[in-house]
């Protein structure tokens, strides 16, 4: 007997908050009214321990949510609807709702249907099985979002949206199990529950065919050389998986491009093993390490300046945290100290400013706040002392501006045009002395631009929360996006913001650094954001995954060594004093910054890493 999708949803107290991870409210969906109410706030479809969303806290779920944004094609005839989903999954009950960006322009793309499907499933109590089932659904309908297949995905709330129900008598997991003839053990751990269609059933939709087949061509050329068999493999995959297949001429042009890249950039590279040699080499493989137990290399604190390295170790010991947390956050601080003071000449001659976006990734209860506080403390001390010493000067400057504003107001009421012009010029030429600010936290982009304009076009954002990532996406703008500043301030690009109600803020050479310590899901959401990746924002960050120390700590950890702390704070103070009191800072003129050239060892290392990065970009 057909049944309607009835399932559980767990809702938050907020809407559109990517930094939220608490979903305390339980709702049972039984009809359109309860469904629309349940999804009016940010929500998840799984129960987590303590209501805290993470894969580690996964308890159970009887509903599988899937997203369809129709970003596979710009042709309206190719866009999918919930009815298309019902056709692919006949007899499977699910509910659907339209997302907050439904039929709205986004990322330069025309408005199109965007919706969520909530499939009824047999209750699952393992996060891995839940994620595998999402992958199976994606393989069956590759127009679902491939970046939303984990077990801790949340959905933005949408008020008063259109919803609907598709009735059926077969739960999604049963449908996938029964409909997949070729099941791969590697996709699902339990034989009786294998529900994942084989990778060979994957469809390459229009909009992804060129990039996928070009990457495949280059990979095949690297493995087997430029042979007729490689071309035959590419042509065969095009016929089997591309929907619709590329025309022969278009495929030949695509393959020729991969051939040129292979012969010009890869074939003669010293570290490239020719296919004929590769098969004859005897490799000795070490014991295989499971992916979930891989341990990243230690952060090389010995490469830091002695004072900074010693402070990082002492802070790690005092807070009982991974040394990598202190180390990476201190990198962000170093960027702040030398921004607009020096620039580095790269191996290809480009001049790069030392803006460092440093992120320490650690779960809750890892004392992120304590580490941030100690690292930033000397900056706050310097700012407080600096402003205290100039308190009278700052007050007089504020009073002078008020006097000039009053003079202008008085002149505007009179009939003397020359007096009005003089009053306006006097106000325009006056530069008010503002209190010094070097560190910001939960700051909107507009406020950040104003702060930078008043403080030598430089700033450090230090935070132990993920709100900064929300600000980047324009929390206070409808359909807004504020990544522009973070993109330009990383490389010193000019920023100009014009507003109706005030004078424009212009940053000629902005320099921004970040010291962030956030939870894994915050970074996960940022990395999986298609726009962040497409615009290069994600690649600007230095990420360090910190080892968990909770549960292994001592009750008493001792005191921070006073000598090490004093040297660290004194070094930071001296660097700031030279910069803040310089004419370049006071006049916002950084045309004559010092240039740092790489040593021979550093240059050689940079060249090697450049090759690694290029291969990653090419997908090989």
Secondary structure by P-SEA (a helix, b strand, c coil): ccccccbbbbbcccccccccccccbbbbbccaaaaaaaacccccccccccccccccccccccbbbbbbcccccccccccccaaaaaaacccccbbbbbccccccccccccbbbbbbbbbbccccccaaaaaaaaaaaaaacccccccccccbbbbbbbcccccccccccccaaaaaaaaccccccccccccccccccccccccccccaaaaaaaaaaaaaaaaccccaaaaaaaaaaaaccccccccaaaaaaaaaaaaaaaacccccccccccaaaaaabbbbbccccccccccccccccccccaaaaaaaaaaaaaacccaaaaaaaaaaaaaaaccccbbbbcccccccccccbbbbbbccccaaaaaaaaaaaaaaaaaaaaaaaaaaaaaaaaaaaaaaaaaaaaaaacccaaaaaaaaaaaaacccccccccccccccaaaaaaaaaacccbbbbbbccaaaaaaaacccccccccaaaaaaaacccbbbbbbccccbbbbcbbbbbbbccccaaaaaaaaacaaaaaaccccccccccccccccccccccccccaaaaaaaaaaaaaaaaaaaaccccccccccbbbbbbbcaaaaaaaaaaaaaaaaaaacc
